[in-house]
Amino acid sequence: MAEEHVAAERLLVELLADSAVRSVRFVTGPLPVAVWLVVEDDEEARALRTRSDVDEIVSRALREAGLASRDVEGFRVVVQSEETVVRDYEGSWFYAMR
């Protein structure tokens, strides 16, 4: 994982700790970055999806971490719970993120 992603994950886990974000995963490629915010259970995921400030927080963290401007400007956020990955994807983040 790129240094910028590690720095962004640290910032996001800290900034979203009140919403139980445990870790962050990134999907990069030809499109702007997808930021996956990982929580423990489905209830936490539902609550995080209702927050109106998540995009602003993610944008700030990506900028502060030094990600490329195309990723900061075009990112998308996905909220996913460990509970859903275990139940629906047999515990595989690889399949959950496809």
C-alpha positions as YAML, in Angstrom:
chain: A
units: angstrom
residues:
- id: 1
  name: MET
  ca: [0.00, 0.00, 0.00]
- id: 2
  name: ALA
  ca: [1.29, 3.46, -0.86]
- id: 3
  name: GLU
  ca: [2.48, 5.73, 1.94]
- id: 4
  name: GLU
  ca: [-0.33, 8.13, 1.11]
- id: 5
  name: HIS
  ca: [-2.92, 5.41, 1.64]
- id: 6
  name: VAL
  ca: [-1.42, 4.45, 4.98]
- id: 7
  name: ALA
  ca: [-1.50, 8.08, 6.10]
- id: 8
  name: ALA
  ca: [-5.07, 8.51, 4.84]
- id: 9
  name: GLU
  ca: [-6.20, 5.38, 6.68]
- id: 10
  name: ARG
  ca: [-4.71, 6.63, 9.95]
- id: 11
  name: LEU
  ca: [-6.43, 9.98, 9.55]
- id: 12
  name: LEU
  ca: [-9.79, 8.46, 8.63]
- id: 13
  name: VAL
  ca: [-9.80, 5.96, 11.48]
- id: 14
  name: GLU
  ca: [-9.04, 8.83, 13.85]
- id: 15
  name: LEU
  ca: [-11.53, 11.29, 12.35]
- id: 16
  name: LEU
  ca: [-14.33, 8.71, 12.14]
- id: 17
  name: ALA
  ca: [-13.64, 6.88, 15.40]
- id: 18
  name: ASP
  ca: [-16.96, 8.15, 16.77]
- id: 19
  name: SER
  ca: [-18.65, 6.15, 13.97]
- id: 20
  name: ALA
  ca: [-16.72, 2.97, 14.78]
- id: 21
  name: VAL
  ca: [-14.56, 2.95, 11.63]
- id: 22
  name: ARG
  ca: [-12.01, 0.19, 12.27]
- id: 23
  name: SER
  ca: [-10.02, 0.26, 9.05]
- id: 24
  name: VAL
  ca: [-10.00, 1.67, 5.54]
- id: 25
  name: ARG
  ca: [-9.42, -0.10, 2.25]
- id: 26
  name: PHE
  ca: [-8.64, 1.54, -1.07]
- id: 27
  name: VAL
  ca: [-9.41, 0.45, -4.60]
- id: 28
  name: THR
  ca: [-7.23, 2.24, -7.11]
- id: 29
  name: GLY
  ca: [-6.82, 1.97, -10.83]
- id: 30
  name: PRO
  ca: [-7.74, 3.93, -13.92]
- id: 31
  name: LEU
  ca: [-10.72, 5.46, -12.12]
- id: 32
  name: PRO
  ca: [-10.49, 7.74, -9.09]
- id: 33
  name: VAL
  ca: [-9.94, 5.99, -5.78]
- id: 34
  name: ALA
  ca: [-12.75, 4.16, -3.97]
- id: 35
  name: VAL
  ca: [-12.49, 4.52, -0.19]
- id: 36
  name: TRP
  ca: [-14.01, 1.61, 1.76]
- id: 37
  name: LEU
  ca: [-14.78, 2.47, 5.37]
- id: 38
  name: VAL
  ca: [-14.91, -0.72, 7.45]
- id: 39
  name: VAL
  ca: [-17.03, -1.09, 10.58]
- id: 40
  name: GLU
  ca: [-17.84, -4.14, 12.71]
- id: 41
  name: ASP
  ca: [-21.57, -4.65, 12.16]
- id: 42
  name: ASP
  ca: [-24.48, -3.74, 9.91]
- id: 43
  name: GLU
  ca: [-26.01, -1.33, 12.43]
- id: 44
  name: GLU
  ca: [-22.78, 0.70, 12.53]
- id: 45
  name: ALA
  ca: [-22.70, 0.69, 8.73]
- id: 46
  name: ARG
  ca: [-26.28, 1.99, 8.53]
- id: 47
  name: ALA
  ca: [-25.49, 4.76, 10.99]
- id: 48
  name: LEU
  ca: [-22.32, 5.80, 9.15]
- id: 49
  name: ARG
  ca: [-24.17, 5.94, 5.82]
- id: 50
  name: THR
  ca: [-26.53, 8.55, 7.28]
- id: 51
  name: ARG
  ca: [-23.76, 10.97, 8.26]
- id: 52
  name: SER
  ca: [-23.81, 14.03, 6.04]
- id: 53
  name: ASP
  ca: [-20.16, 14.95, 6.63]
- id: 54
  name: VAL
  ca: [-18.44, 11.73, 5.53]
- id: 55
  name: ASP
  ca: [-17.47, 12.94, 2.04]
- id: 56
  name: GLU
  ca: [-16.03, 16.15, 3.49]
- id: 57
  name: ILE
  ca: [-14.01, 14.21, 6.08]
- id: 58
  name: VAL
  ca: [-12.71, 11.74, 3.47]
- id: 59
  name: SER
  ca: [-11.78, 14.56, 1.11]
- id: 60
  name: ARG
  ca: [-9.85, 16.38, 3.84]
- id: 61
  name: ALA
  ca: [-8.01, 13.20, 4.87]
- id: 62
  name: LEU
  ca: [-7.07, 12.34, 1.28]
- id: 63
  name: ARG
  ca: [-5.70, 15.86, 0.70]
- id: 64
  name: GLU
  ca: [-3.78, 15.88, 3.98]
- id: 65
  name: ALA
  ca: [-2.30, 12.45, 3.19]
- id: 66
  name: GLY
  ca: [-1.04, 13.70, -0.18]
- id: 67
  name: LEU
  ca: [-3.11, 11.64, -2.60]
- id: 68
  name: ALA
  ca: [-3.20, 12.72, -6.24]
- id: 69
  name: SER
  ca: [-5.66, 15.49, -7.07]
- id: 70
  name: ARG
  ca: [-7.68, 13.21, -9.39]
- id: 71
  name: ASP
  ca: [-8.28, 10.86, -6.45]
- id: 72
  name: VAL
  ca: [-9.18, 13.68, -4.09]
- id: 73
  name: GLU
  ca: [-11.59, 15.23, -6.59]
- id: 74
  name: GLY
  ca: [-13.26, 12.07, -7.86]
- id: 75
  name: PHE
  ca: [-13.24, 9.63, -4.95]
- id: 76
  name: ARG
  ca: [-16.23, 7.57, -3.91]
- id: 77
  name: VAL
  ca: [-17.01, 6.18, -0.48]
- id: 78
  name: VAL
  ca: [-18.29, 2.69, 0.29]
- id: 79
  name: VAL
  ca: [-19.30, 1.74, 3.82]
- id: 80
  name: GLN
  ca: [-19.08, -1.98, 4.55]
- id: 81
  name: SER
  ca: [-19.31, -4.07, 7.70]
- id: 82
  name: GLU
  ca: [-17.30, -7.11, 8.66]
- id: 83
  name: GLU
  ca: [-20.67, -8.71, 9.47]
- id: 84
  name: THR
  ca: [-21.83, -8.37, 5.86]
- id: 85
  name: VAL
  ca: [-18.55, -9.66, 4.43]
- id: 86
  name: VAL
  ca: [-18.68, -12.74, 6.64]
- id: 87
  name: ARG
  ca: [-22.37, -13.39, 5.92]
- id: 88
  name: ASP
  ca: [-22.57, -12.57, 2.20]
- id: 89
  name: TYR
  ca: [-19.03, -13.14, 0.92]
- id: 90
  name: GLU
  ca: [-17.82, -16.04, 3.08]
- id: 91
  name: GLY
  ca: [-15.44, -13.63, 4.84]
- id: 92
  name: SER
  ca: [-13.62, -12.66, 1.63]
- id: 93
  name: TRP
  ca: [-12.91, -8.98, 1.18]
- id: 94
  name: PHE
  ca: [-11.62, -9.85, -2.29]
- id: 95
  name: TYR
  ca: [-15.12, -10.90, -3.37]
- id: 96
  name: ALA
  ca: [-16.86, -8.16, -1.40]
- id: 97
  name: MET
  ca: [-14.85, -5.44, -3.15]
- id: 98
  name: ARG
  ca: [-15.33, -6.73, -6.69]
...
